[in-house]
Amino acid sequence: MSEMILELNHISKEFPGVKALNDVRIRIRRGEVHGLCGENGAGKSTFIKILSGVYPYGSYEGDIVFNGEVQKFRNTVDAERAGIVCIHQELALVNELSVLENIFLGNETTRLGVIQWDELYGKAKQLLDQLDLKIDPNEKVKNLGVGQQQLVEIAKALSKNAKVLILDEPTSALTEHEVGILLGRIRMLQKNGVTCIYISHKLNEIYEICDSVSVLRDGTYIGTKPIGELDRESLIYMMVG
């Protein structure tokens, strides 16, 4: 099995009058937490949307190679079925539904058209226990704190058998205590074999959680380095030039 779980080869994406990504080449090792840094407008959002299937195959140049095979995602469902799941900065939870209902929304287990709630409850409990999140799966999402909601999103991703988890600015609305909990859960996922792509402007988090970091600037790939070989001044220079 290849050391690299994910390779983006010569990825370019153009909008009218704007080249959002220009010949981007990033390789991500299996089981690592890989940081992605860059200023606003660097191309991070476009990168995420290509990787997670929002921009379908054919709307960009280059190839996504996942587990050694070129992927041709038509939509986010294709990406998720392959094992690439994105948790966006704006959480995609329905406040009036329960934690259980949110985790399996659109992915319910049914028999003869009947949803198997008892079975789903057990699965939800296992996922929440895996994240050390001690809440009742029947609790409504609106009654949870933002940090707990973030972990419910991760449980939802794990229910789809995520092999690569993309976290886009995951701590933007969290307290310092909640940030510590989230980073701890990411380490736990890493130990269980989940590869994470961590996008953040907060360099202290990049240095705390990431094994390596890639930098985009003005849609161009600047480079990738192990975090231990990159001091803050050098990382900032890569980001701003």
C-alpha positions in Angstrom: 0.0 0.0 0.0 1.3 3.4 -1.0 2.6 5.8 1.7 0.5 8.5 0.0 -3.3 8.3 0.5 -4.0 11.3 -1.6 -2.3 13.1 -4.5 -3.5 16.2 -6.3 -1.7 16.3 -9.6 -1.5 19.5 -11.7 -4.9 20.8 -10.4 -6.0 24.1 -12.1 -9.4 25.8 -11.8 -10.5 28.9 -13.7 -13.4 31.2 -13.3 -14.3 34.0 -15.7 -11.3 36.4 -15.4 -9.7 34.5 -12.4 -7.4 31.6 -12.2 -8.3 30.3 -8.7 -5.8 27.4 -8.8 -2.8 27.1 -11.0 -1.0 23.7 -11.4 -1.3 22.7 -7.7 0.5 19.5 -6.7 0.0 18.3 -3.1 0.7 14.9 -1.7 -0.8 13.7 1.6 0.6 10.8 3.6 -1.7 8.1 5.0 -2.7 8.7 8.6 -1.2 12.2 9.0 -2.8 15.5 10.0 -1.9 17.7 7.0 -2.3 21.5 7.4 -3.3 23.8 4.6 -2.4 27.4 5.0 -2.8 30.6 2.9 -4.2 34.0 3.1 -7.8 34.8 2.0 -8.0 34.4 -1.7 -5.1 31.9 -1.8 -7.3 29.1 -3.3 -8.1 27.0 -0.2 -11.9 27.1 -0.7 -11.5 26.1 -4.3 -9.1 23.3 -3.3 -11.6 22.0 -0.8 -14.5 22.1 -3.2 -12.6 20.2 -5.9 -11.4 17.5 -3.4 -14.9 17.1 -1.9 -16.8 16.9 -5.2 -18.5 20.3 -5.1 -16.7 21.1 -8.4 -17.2 17.9 -10.4 -14.6 16.1 -12.5 -14.2 17.9 -15.8 -14.7 21.4 -14.4 -11.0 21.6 -13.5 -7.8 20.4 -15.0 -5.6 17.7 -13.4 -6.2 14.5 -11.4 -7.2 13.5 -7.9 -5.5 10.2 -7.0 -7.0 8.6 -3.9 -5.7 5.2 -2.7 -3.8 4.9 -6.0 -6.8 5.4 -8.3 -7.8 8.5 -10.3 -11.1 9.8 -9.0 -13.8 11.3 -11.1 -16.2 12.7 -8.5 -19.5 13.9 -10.0 -20.7 15.4 -6.7 -20.1 15.3 -2.9 -21.9 11.9 -2.7 -19.3 10.3 -4.9 -16.5 11.8 -2.8 -18.1 10.6 0.5 -18.7 7.1 -0.9 -15.0 7.0 -1.7 -14.2 8.1 1.8 -13.5 11.9 1.5 -15.7 13.9 3.8 -15.6 17.7 4.4 -16.8 19.5 7.5 -17.3 23.1 6.4 -16.9 26.2 8.6 -20.7 26.6 8.6 -22.0 23.5 10.3 -24.6 21.6 8.2 -26.8 20.5 11.1 -30.6 20.8 11.5 -31.3 22.3 14.9 -34.8 20.9 15.4 -33.6 17.3 14.7 -31.9 15.0 17.2 -28.2 14.2 17.2 -29.2 10.7 15.9 -31.3 12.1 13.1 -28.5 14.5 12.1 -25.8 11.9 12.0 -27.8 9.6 9.7 -29.8 12.2 7.8 -30.1 10.9 4.2 -28.3 7.7 5.2 -30.8 5.9 7.4 -30.9 2.1 7.7 -34.3 0.9 6.6 -36.0 -2.5 6.2 -39.1 -2.7 3.9 -39.1 1.1 3.9 -39.1 1.4 7.7 -36.3 3.3 9.4 -34.6 1.0 12.0 -34.3 3.6 14.8 -33.1 1.1 17.5 -30.2 0.0 15.3 -29.3 3.6 14.4 -29.4 4.6 18.1 -26.8 1.9 18.8 -24.6 3.0 15.9 -24.9 6.7 17.0 -24.0 5.8 20.6 -20.8 3.9 19.3 -19.8 7.0 17.2 -20.3 9.4 20.0 -18.4 7.1 22.4 -15.6 7.0 19.9 -15.3 10.8 20.2 -15.8 10.6 24.0 -18.9 12.8 23.5 -21.3 12.0 26.4 -24.7 13.1 25.1 -27.9 11.2 24.4 -28.3 10.5 20.7 -32.0 11.6 21.1 -31.0 15.1 22.3 -31.9 17.9 19.9 -29.0 19.6 18.3 -30.3 23.0 19.3 -29.6 22.2 22.9 -25.9 21.5 22.4 -23.0 23.9 22.5 -21.0 24.8 19.4 -18.1 22.6 20.4 -20.5 19.6 20.8 -22.1 20.4 17.5 -18.7 20.3 15.8 -18.1 16.8 17.3 -21.6 15.7 16.0 -20.5 16.8 12.5 -17.4 14.6 13.0 -19.6 11.7 14.1 -21.7 12.2 11.0 -18.5 12.1 8.8 -17.4 8.9 10.6 -20.8 7.3 9.9 -19.9 7.6 6.2 -16.7 5.7 6.8 -14.4 8.7 6.3 -10.9 7.8 5.4 -9.9 11.5 4.7 -11.6 14.1 6.9 -11.3 17.8 5.8 -11.8 20.3 8.5 -12.3 23.9 7.3 -11.6 26.5 10.0 -13.1 24.1 12.6 -12.4 26.3 15.6 -13.6 29.7 14.4 -16.6 29.7 16.8 -15.1 27.7 19.6 -13.8 28.7 23.1 -10.3 27.9 24.1 -11.5 24.9 26.1 -13.6 23.6 23.2 -10.6 23.9 20.9 -8.5 21.7 23.2 -11.2 19.1 23.2 -11.5 19.2 19.4 -7.8 18.8 18.8 -7.7 15.9 21.3 -10.4 14.2 19.2 -8.5 14.8 16.0 -5.5 13.0 17.6 -7.8 10.2 18.5 -9.0 9.9 15.0 -5.5 9.9 13.7 -4.6 7.0 16.0 -7.6 5.1 14.5 -6.2 5.6 10.9 -8.2 8.6 9.7 -6.2 11.1 7.6 -7.1 14.7 8.3 -6.7 17.9 6.3 -6.7 20.8 8.7 -7.4 24.3 7.2 -6.9 27.2 9.6 -5.6 30.8 9.9 -4.6 30.1 13.5 -0.9 29.1 13.3 -0.8 28.0 16.9 -3.3 25.3 16.1 -1.3 24.3 12.9 1.8 23.9 15.0 0.0 22.0 17.7 -1.9 19.4 15.6 -0.3 19.1 12.2 2.5 16.8 11.1 3.2 18.7 7.9 1.8 21.8 6.2 1.2 22.8 2.6 0.9 26.5 1.5 -1.1 28.1 -1.3 -0.5 31.7 -2.4 -2.6 33.4 -5.1 -3.8 30.1 -6.4 -0.3 28.7 -6.7 1.3 25.8 -4.7 4.3 27.2 -2.8 5.4 24.0 -1.0 5.0 21.4 1.7 7.2 20.9 4.7 7.2 18.8 7.9 6.0 21.1 10.7 9.1 20.4 12.7 11.3 21.9 9.9 9.3 25.1 9.5 9.4 28.0 12.0 6.7 30.6 12.1 8.6 33.2 10.3 9.3 30.9 7.4 5.7 29.7 7.3 4.4 33.3 7.2 7.0 34.1 4.4 5.6 31.2 2.4 2.1 32.5 2.8 2.7 36.2 2.0 5.9 36.3 0.0 
